[in-house]
């Protein structure tokens, strides 16, 4: 459900991504980012570094 939601959000936002030739690539990149946890990943902030 999350992947469908994100892809719909992207396709509705950008007319270039809506083109048939870009949909497959967009879904592949989105899946890759989800698979390696780039989507929703929160970096830990070291309080001492500030």
C-alpha positions, 0 to 999 in steps of 0.5 A: 500500500505504501509503494502505491501511495508514494508512486501515485503521489509522484505521478500526480505531482509531476507530468513528466513522471506520468509518461508511460516511458518513465513510470517503470523507471520511477517505480524501480527507483522508488522500490530501490529507495524503499528496499535500502531504507532511504525512504523514512530513514531518520538520521541520529543526531549526536547532541555533542556534535552541535 
